[in-house]
């Protein structure tokens, strides 16, 4: 989506906004597709994989 906005609408993609969108969409996908759906948004934001 960020690429399309940059090409077609000439709106510069900011890394922070792309990262926030990926994080929120990832949370929604995980929450609705996983059997482990008791995770909260706060837990999701505090999760560190590295």
Biopython code that builds the backbone (N, CA, C, O; Angstrom):
import numpy as np
from Bio.PDB.StructureBuilder import StructureBuilder

atoms = [
    (1, "UNK", "N", (0.819, -1.187, 0.000)),
    (1, "UNK", "CA", (0.000, 0.000, 0.000)),
    (1, "UNK", "C", (0.867, 1.257, 0.000)),
    (1, "UNK", "O", (0.561, 2.235, -0.683)),
    (2, "UNK", "N", (1.959, 1.219, 0.779)),
    (2, "UNK", "CA", (2.852, 2.378, 0.830)),
    (2, "UNK", "C", (3.484, 2.631, -0.532)),
    (2, "UNK", "O", (3.638, 3.780, -0.947)),
    (3, "UNK", "N", (3.845, 1.566, -1.219)),
    (3, "UNK", "CA", (4.429, 1.702, -2.552)),
    (3, "UNK", "C", (3.432, 2.321, -3.510)),
    (3, "UNK", "O", (3.786, 3.220, -4.273)),
    (4, "UNK", "N", (2.198, 1.860, -3.486)),
    (4, "UNK", "CA", (1.176, 2.406, -4.376)),
    (4, "UNK", "C", (0.901, 3.876, -4.076)),
    (4, "UNK", "O", (0.728, 4.674, -4.997)),
    (5, "UNK", "N", (0.860, 4.240, -2.799)),
    (5, "UNK", "CA", (0.659, 5.645, -2.442)),
    (5, "UNK", "C", (1.813, 6.499, -2.956)),
    (5, "UNK", "O", (1.606, 7.613, -3.435)),
    (6, "UNK", "N", (3.025, 5.969, -2.854)),
    (6, "UNK", "CA", (4.196, 6.724, -3.313)),
    (6, "UNK", "C", (4.183, 6.900, -4.826)),
    (6, "UNK", "O", (4.544, 7.963, -5.330)),
    (7, "UNK", "N", (3.775, 5.878, -5.545)),
    (7, "UNK", "CA", (3.791, 5.947, -7.006)),
    (7, "UNK", "C", (2.601, 6.722, -7.560)),
    (7, "UNK", "O", (2.779, 7.603, -8.401)),
    (8, "UNK", "N", (1.407, 6.414, -7.108)),
    (8, "UNK", "CA", (0.206, 6.981, -7.720)),
    (8, "UNK", "C", (-0.267, 8.289, -7.090)),
    (8, "UNK", "O", (-0.883, 9.115, -7.764)),
    (9, "UNK", "N", (0.016, 8.482, -5.802)),
    (9, "UNK", "CA", (-0.442, 9.706, -5.139)),
    (9, "UNK", "C", (0.690, 10.626, -4.749)),
    (9, "UNK", "O", (0.464, 11.703, -4.199)),
    (10, "UNK", "N", (1.915, 10.201, -5.034)),
    (10, "UNK", "CA", (3.104, 10.970, -4.700)),
    (10, "UNK", "C", (3.166, 11.327, -3.218)),
    (10, "UNK", "O", (3.552, 12.434, -2.842)),
    (11, "UNK", "N", (2.773, 10.353, -2.381)),
    (11, "UNK", "CA", (2.847, 10.511, -0.928)),
    (11, "UNK", "C", (4.032, 9.684, -0.446)),
    (11, "UNK", "O", (4.108, 8.481, -0.695)),
    (12, "UNK", "N", (4.948, 10.338, 0.240)),
    (12, "UNK", "CA", (6.155, 9.659, 0.713)),
    (12, "UNK", "C", (5.813, 8.661, 1.823)),
    (12, "UNK", "O", (5.069, 8.987, 2.748)),
    (13, "UNK", "N", (6.349, 7.467, 1.729)),
    (13, "UNK", "CA", (6.119, 6.427, 2.733)),
    (13, "UNK", "C", (7.114, 6.599, 3.868)),
    (13, "UNK", "O", (8.324, 6.627, 3.646)),
    (14, "UNK", "N", (6.603, 6.711, 5.065)),
    (14, "UNK", "CA", (7.452, 6.835, 6.242)),
    (14, "UNK", "C", (7.586, 5.464, 6.892)),
    (14, "UNK", "O", (6.610, 4.724, 7.012)),
    (15, "UNK", "N", (8.783, 5.140, 7.304)),
    (15, "UNK", "CA", (9.062, 3.828, 7.878)),
    (15, "UNK", "C", (8.195, 3.577, 9.106)),
    (15, "UNK", "O", (7.679, 2.473, 9.283)),
    (16, "UNK", "N", (8.030, 4.577, 9.947)),
    (16, "UNK", "CA", (7.229, 4.414, 11.167)),
    (16, "UNK", "C", (5.783, 4.050, 10.857)),
    (16, "UNK", "O", (5.206, 3.181, 11.511)),
    (17, "UNK", "N", (5.200, 4.705, 9.873)),
    (17, "UNK", "CA", (3.805, 4.416, 9.555)),
    (17, "UNK", "C", (3.653, 3.045, 8.902)),
    (17, "UNK", "O", (2.669, 2.348, 9.152)),
    (18, "UNK", "N", (4.615, 2.652, 8.068)),
    (18, "UNK", "CA", (4.566, 1.319, 7.454)),
    (18, "UNK", "C", (4.711, 0.254, 8.542)),
    (18, "UNK", "O", (3.975, -0.733, 8.546)),
    (19, "UNK", "N", (5.651, 0.449, 9.459)),
    (19, "UNK", "CA", (5.849, -0.502, 10.546)),
    (19, "UNK", "C", (4.609, -0.611, 11.421)),
    (19, "UNK", "O", (4.222, -1.716, 11.803)),
    (20, "UNK", "N", (3.980, 0.509, 11.744)),
    (20, "UNK", "CA", (2.758, 0.495, 12.563)),
    (20, "UNK", "C", (1.632, -0.252, 11.876)),
    (20, "UNK", "O", (0.890, -0.996, 12.518)),
    (21, "UNK", "N", (1.504, -0.058, 10.588)),
    (21, "UNK", "CA", (0.456, -0.739, 9.836)),
    (21, "UNK", "C", (0.707, -2.242, 9.783)),
    (21, "UNK", "O", (-0.221, -3.035, 9.942)),
    (22, "UNK", "N", (1.950, -2.632, 9.560)),
    (22, "UNK", "CA", (2.290, -4.059, 9.540)),
    (22, "UNK", "C", (2.022, -4.681, 10.906)),
    (22, "UNK", "O", (1.488, -5.788, 10.989)),
    (23, "UNK", "N", (2.387, -3.983, 11.969)),
    (23, "UNK", "CA", (2.191, -4.499, 13.326)),
    (23, "UNK", "C", (0.702, -4.666, 13.639)),
    (23, "UNK", "O", (0.299, -5.692, 14.187)),
    (24, "UNK", "N", (-0.104, -3.684, 13.301)),
    (24, "UNK", "CA", (-1.528, -3.779, 13.616)),
    (24, "UNK", "C", (-2.241, -4.818, 12.756)),
    (24, "UNK", "O", (-3.094, -5.551, 13.256)),
    (25, "UNK", "N", (-1.901, -4.888, 11.465)),
    (25, "UNK", "CA", (-2.522, -5.903, 10.616)),
    (25, "UNK", "C", (-2.076, -7.307, 11.007)),
    (25, "UNK", "O", (-2.857, -8.255, 10.933)),
    (26, "UNK", "N", (-0.814, -7.437, 11.426)),
    (26, "UNK", "CA", (-0.324, -8.723, 11.913)),
    (26, "UNK", "C", (-1.055, -9.165, 13.159)),
    (26, "UNK", "O", (-1.387, -10.341, 13.307)),
    (27, "UNK", "N", (-1.309, -8.226, 14.059)),
    (27, "UNK", "CA", (-2.061, -8.540, 15.281)),
    (27, "UNK", "C", (-3.476, -8.998, 14.948)),
    (27, "UNK", "O", (-3.950, -10.001, 15.483)),
    (28, "UNK", "N", (-4.143, -8.273, 14.077)),
    (28, "UNK", "CA", (-5.517, -8.646, 13.713)),
    (28, "UNK", "C", (-5.556, -10.014, 13.046)),
    (28, "UNK", "O", (-6.437, -10.822, 13.340)),
    (29, "UNK", "N", (-4.609, -10.278, 12.151)),
    (29, "UNK", "CA", (-4.558, -11.575, 11.487)),
    (29, "UNK", "C", (-4.322, -12.676, 12.506)),
    (29, "UNK", "O", (-5.039, -13.676, 12.505)),
    (30, "UNK", "N", (-3.334, -12.514, 13.374)),
    (30, "UNK", "CA", (-3.017, -13.527, 14.378)),
    (30, "UNK", "C", (-4.185, -13.750, 15.320)),
    (30, "UNK", "O", (-4.521, -14.888, 15.650)),
    (31, "UNK", "N", (-4.797, -12.668, 15.749)),
    (31, "UNK", "CA", (-5.895, -12.746, 16.724)),
    (31, "UNK", "C", (-7.087, -13.529, 16.157)),
    (31, "UNK", "O", (-7.737, -14.275, 16.890)),
    (32, "UNK", "N", (-7.376, -13.368, 14.877)),
    (32, "UNK", "CA", (-8.555, -13.998, 14.293)),
    (32, "UNK", "C", (-8.291, -15.358, 13.660)),
    (32, "UNK", "O", (-9.229, -16.122, 13.435)),
    (33, "UNK", "N", (-7.038, -15.673, 13.369)),
    (33, "UNK", "CA", (-6.724, -16.942, 12.707)),
    (33, "UNK", "C", (-6.110, -17.975, 13.638)),
    (33, "UNK", "O", (-6.060, -19.156, 13.294)),
    (34, "UNK", "N", (-5.648, -17.562, 14.797)),
    (34, "UNK", "CA", (-4.931, -18.460, 15.683)),
    (34, "UNK", "C", (-5.849, -19.025, 16.752)),
    (34, "UNK", "O", (-6.821, -18.394, 17.164)),
    (35, "UNK", "N", (-5.518, -20.221, 17.185)),
    (35, "UNK", "CA", (-6.249, -20.787, 18.320)),
    (35, "UNK", "C", (-5.789, -20.151, 19.617)),
    (35, "UNK", "O", (-6.480, -20.226, 20.633)),
    (36, "UNK", "N", (-4.622, -19.526, 19.583)),
    (36, "UNK", "CA", (-4.058, -18.843, 20.741)),
    (36, "UNK", "C", (-4.473, -17.376, 20.687)),
    (36, "UNK", "O", (-3.618, -16.491, 20.643)),
    (37, "UNK", "N", (-5.772, -17.114, 20.690)),
    (37, "UNK", "CA", (-6.257, -15.747, 20.472)),
    (37, "UNK", "C", (-6.487, -14.969, 21.762)),
    (37, "UNK", "O", (-7.228, -13.986, 21.764)),
    (38, "UNK", "N", (-5.870, -15.390, 22.847)),
    (38, "UNK", "CA", (-6.029, -14.655, 24.092)),
    (38, "UNK", "C", (-4.966, -13.575, 24.271)),
    (38, "UNK", "O", (-4.892, -12.954, 25.332)),
    (39, "UNK", "N", (-4.161, -13.348, 23.270)),
    (39, "UNK", "CA", (-3.112, -12.326, 23.356)),
    (39, "UNK", "C", (-3.742, -10.940, 23.255)),
    (39, "UNK", "O", (-4.661, -10.714, 22.467)),
    (40, "UNK", "N", (-3.236, -10.031, 24.057)),
    (40, "UNK", "CA", (-3.751, -8.661, 24.041)),
    (40, "UNK", "C", (-2.856, -7.785, 23.164)),
    (40, "UNK", "O", (-1.744, -8.172, 22.805)),
    (41, "UNK", "N", (-3.360, -6.609, 22.831)),
    (41, "UNK", "CA", (-2.580, -5.676, 22.022)),
    (41, "UNK", "C", (-1.304, -5.281, 22.761)),
    (41, "UNK", "O", (-0.249, -5.152, 22.139)),
    (42, "UNK", "N", (-1.383, -5.089, 24.062)),
    (42, "UNK", "CA", (-0.209, -4.720, 24.846)),
    (42, "UNK", "C", (0.837, -5.824, 24.805)),
    (42, "UNK", "O", (2.026, -5.545, 24.645)),
    (43, "UNK", "N", (0.408, -7.081, 24.948)),
    (43, "UNK", "CA", (1.347, -8.197, 24.852)),
    (43, "UNK", "C", (1.969, -8.257, 23.460)),
    (43, "UNK", "O", (3.165, -8.513, 23.321)),
    (44, "UNK", "N", (1.158, -8.022, 22.435)),
    (44, "UNK", "CA", (1.657, -8.045, 21.058)),
    (44, "UNK", "C", (2.729, -6.963, 20.859)),
    (44, "UNK", "O", (3.754, -7.217, 20.227)),
    (45, "UNK", "N", (2.497, -5.784, 21.387)),
    (45, "UNK", "CA", (3.449, -4.685, 21.215)),
    (45, "UNK", "C", (4.727, -4.910, 22.025)),
    (45, "UNK", "O", (5.791, -4.425, 21.640)),
    (46, "UNK", "N", (4.638, -5.631, 23.127)),
    (46, "UNK", "CA", (5.808, -5.895, 23.958)),
    (46, "UNK", "C", (6.582, -7.128, 23.529)),
    (46, "UNK", "O", (7.677, -7.373, 24.036)),
    (47, "UNK", "N", (6.036, -7.908, 22.606)),
    (47, "UNK", "CA", (6.693, -9.127, 22.154)),
    (47, "UNK", "C", (7.947, -8.785, 21.349)),
    (47, "UNK", "O", (7.900, -7.991, 20.409)),
    (48, "UNK", "N", (9.054, -9.389, 21.729)),
    (48, "UNK", "CA", (10.315, -9.168, 21.025)),
    (48, "UNK", "C", (10.825, -10.524, 20.573)),
    (48, "UNK", "O", (11.019, -11.423, 21.391)),
    (49, "UNK", "N", (11.040, -10.672, 19.282)),
    (49, "UNK", "CA", (11.489, -11.933, 18.712)),
    (49, "UNK", "C", (13.000, -12.070, 18.766)),
    (49, "UNK", "O", (13.517, -13.183, 18.865)),
    (50, "UNK", "N", (13.699, -10.977, 18.704)),
    (50, "UNK", "CA", (15.167, -11.032, 18.636)),
    (50, "UNK", "C", (15.785, -11.183, 20.001)),
    (50, "UNK", "O", (17.009, -11.246, 20.122)),
]
sb = StructureBuilder()
sb.init_structure("model")
sb.init_model(0)
sb.init_chain("A")
sb.init_seg("    ")
for serial, (resi, resn, name, xyz) in enumerate(atoms, 1):
    if name == "N":
        sb.init_residue(resn, " ", resi, " ")
    sb.init_atom(name, np.array(xyz, "f"), 0.0, 1.0, " ", f" {name:<3s}", serial, name[0])
structure = sb.get_structure()
